[in-house]
Amino acid sequence: MLTLHGYGSRTLSMALQRTWQAVIPEGHVAPSLADIERLALAILDLEIEILPGVADTLENLAADHDLYLVTKGNLAEQQAKIDRSGIADKFLAAIVVDDKTVDTYHDTVHQHRLDPAMTWMIGNSIRSDINPAIGAGLRAIFVPHPDTWHMEHEELADPDGICITVDRFDQIPGVINGHPFEAT
């Protein structure tokens, strides 16, 4: 379904509707498709929850670095989340793509005239953030999160050992600025 319809609440709604239709035993009353769609679209109104340390880290980094946000999904939905996040002003640009690939990062670096050797991708998904960024010649900082969607899990492809893993967002400025940090 993702390859056909991409990421977003409409795809979730379609998946929920198909699932309900497939699992509701004959003779039982299933929720209406409109009810299922309302449930799926309710995620659009959820409060954006910024992880601990992210806002301060962005503030710290934005003082000396140009920050770009690269995210995937439905353009309107992602832009609305970015706007509601309270951190949009920390980024020079928010780039919404259908999927994050090596080409996505090559295009972003080219379009914004970035030096790949001096550009860091920071993310919680090895599949979408880290591996394609490394494939595009960028540096990478992996911030694991226990709630990362299982579809984003993948083996790290880092033959040159350029990906650094941190436990907390507040460790990122030290990594980027070349200062050691204490992992906890």
PAVEX-918934 format. One record per residue (C-alpha): x, z, y; residue number from 1; residue in three letters. Coordinates in steps of 0.5 Angstrom, whole numbers, always signed. Layout:
BEGIN
<r><c1>X</c1><c3>Z</c3><c2>Y</c2><resi>NUM</resi><resn>Ala</resn></r>
...
END
This chain:
BEGIN
<r><c1>+0</c1><c3>+0</c3><c2>+0</c2><resi>1</resi><resn>Met</resn></r>
<r><c1>+6</c1><c3>+2</c3><c2>+5</c2><resi>2</resi><resn>Leu</resn></r>
<r><c1>+9</c1><c3>-5</c3><c2>+4</c2><resi>3</resi><resn>Thr</resn></r>
<r><c1>+2</c1><c3>-9</c3><c2>+6</c2><resi>4</resi><resn>Leu</resn></r>
<r><c1>+0</c1><c3>-4</c3><c2>+11</c2><resi>5</resi><resn>His</resn></r>
<r><c1>+6</c1><c3>+0</c3><c2>+14</c2><resi>6</resi><resn>Gly</resn></r>
<r><c1>+6</c1><c3>+7</c3><c2>+16</c2><resi>7</resi><resn>Tyr</resn></r>
<r><c1>+0</c1><c3>+11</c3><c2>+20</c2><resi>8</resi><resn>Gly</resn></r>
<r><c1>-7</c1><c3>+14</c3><c2>+19</c2><resi>9</resi><resn>Ser</resn></r>
<r><c1>-10</c1><c3>+8</c3><c2>+18</c2><resi>10</resi><resn>Arg</resn></r>
<r><c1>-6</c1><c3>+7</c3><c2>+11</c2><resi>11</resi><resn>Thr</resn></r>
<r><c1>-7</c1><c3>+14</c3><c2>+10</c2><resi>12</resi><resn>Leu</resn></r>
<r><c1>-15</c1><c3>+13</c3><c2>+11</c2><resi>13</resi><resn>Ser</resn></r>
<r><c1>-15</c1><c3>+7</c3><c2>+6</c2><resi>14</resi><resn>Met</resn></r>
<r><c1>-11</c1><c3>+11</c3><c2>+1</c2><resi>15</resi><resn>Ala</resn></r>
<r><c1>-16</c1><c3>+17</c3><c2>+1</c2><resi>16</resi><resn>Leu</resn></r>
<r><c1>-22</c1><c3>+12</c3><c2>+0</c2><resi>17</resi><resn>Gln</resn></r>
<r><c1>-19</c1><c3>+8</c3><c2>-6</c2><resi>18</resi><resn>Arg</resn></r>
<r><c1>-17</c1><c3>+15</c3><c2>-9</c2><resi>19</resi><resn>Thr</resn></r>
<r><c1>-24</c1><c3>+18</c3><c2>-8</c2><resi>20</resi><resn>Trp</resn></r>
<r><c1>-27</c1><c3>+12</c3><c2>-11</c2><resi>21</resi><resn>Gln</resn></r>
<r><c1>-22</c1><c3>+12</c3><c2>-17</c2><resi>22</resi><resn>Ala</resn></r>
<r><c1>-23</c1><c3>+19</c3><c2>-19</c2><resi>23</resi><resn>Val</resn></r>
<r><c1>-30</c1><c3>+21</c3><c2>-17</c2><resi>24</resi><resn>Ile</resn></r>
<r><c1>-33</c1><c3>+22</c3><c2>-24</c2><resi>25</resi><resn>Pro</resn></r>
<r><c1>-39</c1><c3>+17</c3><c2>-25</c2><resi>26</resi><resn>Glu</resn></r>
<r><c1>-46</c1><c3>+21</c3><c2>-22</c2><resi>27</resi><resn>Gly</resn></r>
<r><c1>-42</c1><c3>+26</c3><c2>-17</c2><resi>28</resi><resn>His</resn></r>
<r><c1>-43</c1><c3>+25</c3><c2>-10</c2><resi>29</resi><resn>Val</resn></r>
<r><c1>-37</c1><c3>+23</c3><c2>-7</c2><resi>30</resi><resn>Ala</resn></r>
<r><c1>-35</c1><c3>+24</c3><c2>+1</c2><resi>31</resi><resn>Pro</resn></r>
<r><c1>-38</c1><c3>+18</c3><c2>+5</c2><resi>32</resi><resn>Ser</resn></r>
<r><c1>-32</c1><c3>+13</c3><c2>+7</c2><resi>33</resi><resn>Leu</resn></r>
<r><c1>-33</c1><c3>+15</c3><c2>+14</c2><resi>34</resi><resn>Ala</resn></r>
<r><c1>-32</c1><c3>+22</c3><c2>+13</c2><resi>35</resi><resn>Asp</resn></r>
<r><c1>-26</c1><c3>+20</c3><c2>+9</c2><resi>36</resi><resn>Ile</resn></r>
<r><c1>-24</c1><c3>+16</c3><c2>+15</c2><resi>37</resi><resn>Glu</resn></r>
<r><c1>-25</c1><c3>+22</c3><c2>+20</c2><resi>38</resi><resn>Arg</resn></r>
<r><c1>-21</c1><c3>+26</c3><c2>+16</c2><resi>39</resi><resn>Leu</resn></r>
<r><c1>-15</c1><c3>+22</c3><c2>+16</c2><resi>40</resi><resn>Ala</resn></r>
<r><c1>-16</c1><c3>+20</c3><c2>+23</c2><resi>41</resi><resn>Leu</resn></r>
<r><c1>-16</c1><c3>+28</c3><c2>+25</c2><resi>42</resi><resn>Ala</resn></r>
<r><c1>-8</c1><c3>+28</c3><c2>+24</c2><resi>43</resi><resn>Ile</resn></r>
<r><c1>-8</c1><c3>+24</c3><c2>+30</c2><resi>44</resi><resn>Leu</resn></r>
<r><c1>-10</c1><c3>+30</c3><c2>+34</c2><resi>45</resi><resn>Asp</resn></r>
<r><c1>-6</c1><c3>+35</c3><c2>+31</c2><resi>46</resi><resn>Leu</resn></r>
<r><c1>-1</c1><c3>+39</c3><c2>+35</c2><resi>47</resi><resn>Glu</resn></r>
<r><c1>+6</c1><c3>+36</c3><c2>+35</c2><resi>48</resi><resn>Ile</resn></r>
<r><c1>+11</c1><c3>+42</c3><c2>+32</c2><resi>49</resi><resn>Glu</resn></r>
<r><c1>+18</c1><c3>+41</c3><c2>+35</c2><resi>50</resi><resn>Ile</resn></r>
<r><c1>+23</c1><c3>+44</c3><c2>+30</c2><resi>51</resi><resn>Leu</resn></r>
<r><c1>+27</c1><c3>+50</c3><c2>+32</c2><resi>52</resi><resn>Pro</resn></r>
<r><c1>+33</c1><c3>+48</c3><c2>+36</c2><resi>53</resi><resn>Gly</resn></r>
<r><c1>+31</c1><c3>+41</c3><c2>+37</c2><resi>54</resi><resn>Val</resn></r>
<r><c1>+29</c1><c3>+42</c3><c2>+44</c2><resi>55</resi><resn>Ala</resn></r>
<r><c1>+35</c1><c3>+46</c3><c2>+46</c2><resi>56</resi><resn>Asp</resn></r>
<r><c1>+39</c1><c3>+41</c3><c2>+42</c2><resi>57</resi><resn>Thr</resn></r>
<r><c1>+36</c1><c3>+35</c3><c2>+46</c2><resi>58</resi><resn>Leu</resn></r>
<r><c1>+37</c1><c3>+38</c3><c2>+53</c2><resi>59</resi><resn>Glu</resn></r>
<r><c1>+44</c1><c3>+40</c3><c2>+51</c2><resi>60</resi><resn>Asn</resn></r>
<r><c1>+46</c1><c3>+33</c3><c2>+48</c2><resi>61</resi><resn>Leu</resn></r>
<r><c1>+42</c1><c3>+29</c3><c2>+54</c2><resi>62</resi><resn>Ala</resn></r>
<r><c1>+47</c1><c3>+32</c3><c2>+59</c2><resi>63</resi><resn>Ala</resn></r>
<r><c1>+53</c1><c3>+28</c3><c2>+57</c2><resi>64</resi><resn>Asp</resn></r>
<r><c1>+50</c1><c3>+23</c3><c2>+52</c2><resi>65</resi><resn>His</resn></r>
<r><c1>+45</c1><c3>+17</c3><c2>+52</c2><resi>66</resi><resn>Asp</resn></r>
<r><c1>+39</c1><c3>+19</c3><c2>+47</c2><resi>67</resi><resn>Leu</resn></r>
<r><c1>+35</c1><c3>+14</c3><c2>+44</c2><resi>68</resi><resn>Tyr</resn></r>
<r><c1>+29</c1><c3>+15</c3><c2>+39</c2><resi>69</resi><resn>Leu</resn></r>
<r><c1>+28</c1><c3>+11</c3><c2>+33</c2><resi>70</resi><resn>Val</resn></r>
<r><c1>+22</c1><c3>+12</c3><c2>+29</c2><resi>71</resi><resn>Thr</resn></r>
<r><c1>+18</c1><c3>+8</c3><c2>+24</c2><resi>72</resi><resn>Lys</resn></r>
<r><c1>+10</c1><c3>+7</c3><c2>+24</c2><resi>73</resi><resn>Gly</resn></r>
<r><c1>+4</c1><c3>+5</c3><c2>+28</c2><resi>74</resi><resn>Asn</resn></r>
<r><c1>+6</c1><c3>+3</c3><c2>+35</c2><resi>75</resi><resn>Leu</resn></r>
<r><c1>+0</c1><c3>+6</c3><c2>+38</c2><resi>76</resi><resn>Ala</resn></r>
<r><c1>+0</c1><c3>+12</c3><c2>+34</c2><resi>77</resi><resn>Glu</resn></r>
<r><c1>+8</c1><c3>+14</c3><c2>+34</c2><resi>78</resi><resn>Gln</resn></r>
<r><c1>+8</c1><c3>+13</c3><c2>+42</c2><resi>79</resi><resn>Gln</resn></r>
<r><c1>+2</c1><c3>+18</c3><c2>+42</c2><resi>80</resi><resn>Ala</resn></r>
<r><c1>+6</c1><c3>+23</c3><c2>+38</c2><resi>81</resi><resn>Lys</resn></r>
<r><c1>+12</c1><c3>+22</c3><c2>+43</c2><resi>82</resi><resn>Ile</resn></r>
<r><c1>+8</c1><c3>+22</c3><c2>+49</c2><resi>83</resi><resn>Asp</resn></r>
<r><c1>+5</c1><c3>+29</c3><c2>+46</c2><resi>84</resi><resn>Arg</resn></r>
<r><c1>+12</c1><c3>+32</c3><c2>+44</c2><resi>85</resi><resn>Ser</resn></r>
<r><c1>+14</c1><c3>+34</c3><c2>+50</c2><resi>86</resi><resn>Gly</resn></r>
<r><c1>+21</c1><c3>+31</c3><c2>+49</c2><resi>87</resi><resn>Ile</resn></r>
<r><c1>+20</c1><c3>+24</c3><c2>+51</c2><resi>88</resi><resn>Ala</resn></r>
<r><c1>+24</c1><c3>+25</c3><c2>+57</c2><resi>89</resi><resn>Asp</resn></r>
<r><c1>+30</c1><c3>+27</c3><c2>+54</c2><resi>90</resi><resn>Lys</resn></r>
<r><c1>+31</c1><c3>+19</c3><c2>+51</c2><resi>91</resi><resn>Phe</resn></r>
<r><c1>+33</c1><c3>+13</c3><c2>+55</c2><resi>92</resi><resn>Leu</resn></r>
<r><c1>+28</c1><c3>+9</c3><c2>+50</c2><resi>93</resi><resn>Ala</resn></r>
<r><c1>+23</c1><c3>+10</c3><c2>+44</c2><resi>94</resi><resn>Ala</resn></r>
<r><c1>+24</c1><c3>+5</c3><c2>+39</c2><resi>95</resi><resn>Ile</resn></r>
<r><c1>+18</c1><c3>+4</c3><c2>+34</c2><resi>96</resi><resn>Val</resn></r>
<r><c1>+19</c1><c3>+0</c3><c2>+28</c2><resi>97</resi><resn>Val</resn></r>
<r><c1>+15</c1><c3>-2</c3><c2>+22</c2><resi>98</resi><resn>Asp</resn></r>
<r><c1>+21</c1><c3>+0</c3><c2>+18</c2><resi>99</resi><resn>Asp</resn></r>
<r><c1>+28</c1><c3>+3</c3><c2>+19</c2><resi>100</resi><resn>Lys</resn></r>
<r><c1>+33</c1><c3>-2</c3><c2>+16</c2><resi>101</resi><resn>Thr</resn></r>
<r><c1>+40</c1><c3>-4</c3><c2>+17</c2><resi>102</resi><resn>Val</resn></r>
<r><c1>+38</c1><c3>-10</c3><c2>+21</c2><resi>103</resi><resn>Asp</resn></r>
<r><c1>+34</c1><c3>-5</c3><c2>+25</c2><resi>104</resi><resn>Thr</resn></r>
<r><c1>+40</c1><c3>-1</c3><c2>+27</c2><resi>105</resi><resn>Tyr</resn></r>
<r><c1>+44</c1><c3>-7</c3><c2>+28</c2><resi>106</resi><resn>His</resn></r>
<r><c1>+39</c1><c3>-10</c3><c2>+33</c2><resi>107</resi><resn>Asp</resn></r>
<r><c1>+38</c1><c3>-3</c3><c2>+36</c2><resi>108</resi><resn>Thr</resn></r>
<r><c1>+46</c1><c3>-3</c3><c2>+37</c2><resi>109</resi><resn>Val</resn></r>
<r><c1>+46</c1><c3>-10</c3><c2>+40</c2><resi>110</resi><resn>His</resn></r>
<r><c1>+40</c1><c3>-9</c3><c2>+44</c2><resi>111</resi><resn>Gln</resn></r>
<r><c1>+42</c1><c3>-3</c3><c2>+48</c2><resi>112</resi><resn>His</resn></r>
<r><c1>+49</c1><c3>-5</c3><c2>+48</c2><resi>113</resi><resn>Arg</resn></r>
<r><c1>+52</c1><c3>+1</c3><c2>+44</c2><resi>114</resi><resn>Leu</resn></r>
<r><c1>+59</c1><c3>+2</c3><c2>+41</c2><resi>115</resi><resn>Asp</resn></r>
<r><c1>+57</c1><c3>+3</c3><c2>+33</c2><resi>116</resi><resn>Pro</resn></r>
<r><c1>+63</c1><c3>+7</c3><c2>+32</c2><resi>117</resi><resn>Ala</resn></r>
<r><c1>+61</c1><c3>+12</c3><c2>+38</c2><resi>118</resi><resn>Met</resn></r>
<r><c1>+54</c1><c3>+12</c3><c2>+36</c2><resi>119</resi><resn>Thr</resn></r>
<r><c1>+51</c1><c3>+17</c3><c2>+32</c2><resi>120</resi><resn>Trp</resn></r>
<r><c1>+44</c1><c3>+17</c3><c2>+28</c2><resi>121</resi><resn>Met</resn></r>
<r><c1>+41</c1><c3>+24</c3><c2>+27</c2><resi>122</resi><resn>Ile</resn></r>
<r><c1>+36</c1><c3>+25</c3><c2>+22</c2><resi>123</resi><resn>Gly</resn></r>
<r><c1>+32</c1><c3>+28</c3><c2>+16</c2><resi>124</resi><resn>Asn</resn></r>
<r><c1>+31</c1><c3>+22</c3><c2>+11</c2><resi>125</resi><resn>Ser</resn></r>
<r><c1>+37</c1><c3>+19</c3><c2>+7</c2><resi>126</resi><resn>Ile</resn></r>
<r><c1>+33</c1><c3>+13</c3><c2>+6</c2><resi>127</resi><resn>Arg</resn></r>
<r><c1>+31</c1><c3>+11</c3><c2>+13</c2><resi>128</resi><resn>Ser</resn></r>
<r><c1>+36</c1><c3>+15</c3><c2>+17</c2><resi>129</resi><resn>Asp</resn></r>
<r><c1>+42</c1><c3>+16</c3><c2>+14</c2><resi>130</resi><resn>Ile</resn></r>
<r><c1>+44</c1><c3>+10</c3><c2>+9</c2><resi>131</resi><resn>Asn</resn></r>
<r><c1>+41</c1><c3>+4</c3><c2>+14</c2><resi>132</resi><resn>Pro</resn></r>
<r><c1>+45</c1><c3>+7</c3><c2>+20</c2><resi>133</resi><resn>Ala</resn></r>
<r><c1>+52</c1><c3>+8</c3><c2>+15</c2><resi>134</resi><resn>Ile</resn></r>
<r><c1>+50</c1><c3>+1</c3><c2>+13</c2><resi>135</resi><resn>Gly</resn></r>
<r><c1>+50</c1><c3>-1</c3><c2>+20</c2><resi>136</resi><resn>Ala</resn></r>
<r><c1>+57</c1><c3>+2</c3><c2>+22</c2><resi>137</resi><resn>Gly</resn></r>
<r><c1>+54</c1><c3>+8</c3><c2>+25</c2><resi>138</resi><resn>Leu</resn></r>
<r><c1>+56</c1><c3>+15</c3><c2>+24</c2><resi>139</resi><resn>Arg</resn></r>
<r><c1>+51</c1><c3>+20</c3><c2>+22</c2><resi>140</resi><resn>Ala</resn></r>
<r><c1>+48</c1><c3>+27</c3><c2>+22</c2><resi>141</resi><resn>Ile</resn></r>
<r><c1>+44</c1><c3>+29</c3><c2>+16</c2><resi>142</resi><resn>Phe</resn></r>
<r><c1>+39</c1><c3>+35</c3><c2>+18</c2><resi>143</resi><resn>Val</resn></r>
<r><c1>+36</c1><c3>+36</c3><c2>+11</c2><resi>144</resi><resn>Pro</resn></r>
<r><c1>+29</c1><c3>+39</c3><c2>+11</c2><resi>145</resi><resn>His</resn></r>
<r><c1>+25</c1><c3>+42</c3><c2>+5</c2><resi>146</resi><resn>Pro</resn></r>
<r><c1>+18</c1><c3>+38</c3><c2>+7</c2><resi>147</resi><resn>Asp</resn></r>
<r><c1>+21</c1><c3>+31</c3><c2>+8</c2><resi>148</resi><resn>Thr</resn></r>
<r><c1>+17</c1><c3>+26</c3><c2>+4</c2><resi>149</resi><resn>Trp</resn></r>
<r><c1>+19</c1><c3>+25</c3><c2>-3</c2><resi>150</resi><resn>His</resn></r>
<r><c1>+19</c1><c3>+17</c3><c2>-1</c2><resi>151</resi><resn>Met</resn></r>
<r><c1>+24</c1><c3>+19</c3><c2>+4</c2><resi>152</resi><resn>Glu</resn></r>
<r><c1>+29</c1><c3>+21</c3><c2>-2</c2><resi>153</resi><resn>His</resn></r>
<r><c1>+35</c1><c3>+17</c3><c2>-4</c2><resi>154</resi><resn>Glu</resn></r>
<r><c1>+42</c1><c3>+18</c3><c2>-6</c2><resi>155</resi><resn>Glu</resn></r>
<r><c1>+47</c1><c3>+18</c3><c2>+0</c2><resi>156</resi><resn>Leu</resn></r>
<r><c1>+51</c1><c3>+12</c3><c2>+0</c2><resi>157</resi><resn>Ala</resn></r>
<r><c1>+57</c1><c3>+14</c3><c2>+4</c2><resi>158</resi><resn>Asp</resn></r>
<r><c1>+63</c1><c3>+11</c3><c2>+1</c2><resi>159</resi><resn>Pro</resn></r>
<r><c1>+67</c1><c3>+13</c3><c2>+7</c2><resi>160</resi><resn>Asp</resn></r>
<r><c1>+65</c1><c3>+20</c3><c2>+8</c2><resi>161</resi><resn>Gly</resn></r>
<r><c1>+62</c1><c3>+19</c3><c2>+15</c2><resi>162</resi><resn>Ile</resn></r>
<r><c1>+56</c1><c3>+23</c3><c2>+14</c2><resi>163</resi><resn>Cys</resn></r>
<r><c1>+56</c1><c3>+30</c3><c2>+16</c2><resi>164</resi><resn>Ile</resn></r>
<r><c1>+51</c1><c3>+35</c3><c2>+14</c2><resi>165</resi><resn>Thr</resn></r>
<r><c1>+49</c1><c3>+41</c3><c2>+18</c2><resi>166</resi><resn>Val</resn></r>
<r><c1>+44</c1><c3>+46</c3><c2>+17</c2><resi>167</resi><resn>Asp</resn></r>
<r><c1>+41</c1><c3>+47</c3><c2>+24</c2><resi>168</resi><resn>Arg</resn></r>
<r><c1>+40</c1><c3>+43</c3><c2>+30</c2><resi>169</resi><resn>Phe</resn></r>
<r><c1>+44</c1><c3>+47</c3><c2>+34</c2><resi>170</resi><resn>Asp</resn></r>
<r><c1>+50</c1><c3>+45</c3><c2>+30</c2><resi>171</resi><resn>Gln</resn></r>
<r><c1>+49</c1><c3>+38</c3><c2>+32</c2><resi>172</resi><resn>Ile</resn></r>
<r><c1>+53</c1><c3>+38</c3><c2>+39</c2><resi>173</resi><resn>Pro</resn></r>
<r><c1>+59</c1><c3>+41</c3><c2>+36</c2><resi>174</resi><resn>Gly</resn></r>
<r><c1>+59</c1><c3>+36</c3><c2>+31</c2><resi>175</resi><resn>Val</resn></r>
<r><c1>+58</c1><c3>+30</c3><c2>+36</c2><resi>176</resi><resn>Ile</resn></r>
<r><c1>+63</c1><c3>+33</c3><c2>+41</c2><resi>177</resi><resn>Asn</resn></r>
<r><c1>+68</c1><c3>+35</c3><c2>+36</c2><resi>178</resi><resn>Gly</resn></r>
<r><c1>+68</c1><c3>+42</c3><c2>+35</c2><resi>179</resi><resn>His</resn></r>
<r><c1>+68</c1><c3>+46</c3><c2>+29</c2><resi>180</resi><resn>Pro</resn></r>
<r><c1>+61</c1><c3>+50</c3><c2>+27</c2><resi>181</resi><resn>Phe</resn></r>
<r><c1>+60</c1><c3>+55</c3><c2>+23</c2><resi>182</resi><resn>Glu</resn></r>
<r><c1>+55</c1><c3>+54</c3><c2>+17</c2><resi>183</resi><resn>Ala</resn></r>
<r><c1>+50</c1><c3>+59</c3><c2>+15</c2><resi>184</resi><resn>Thr</resn></r>
END
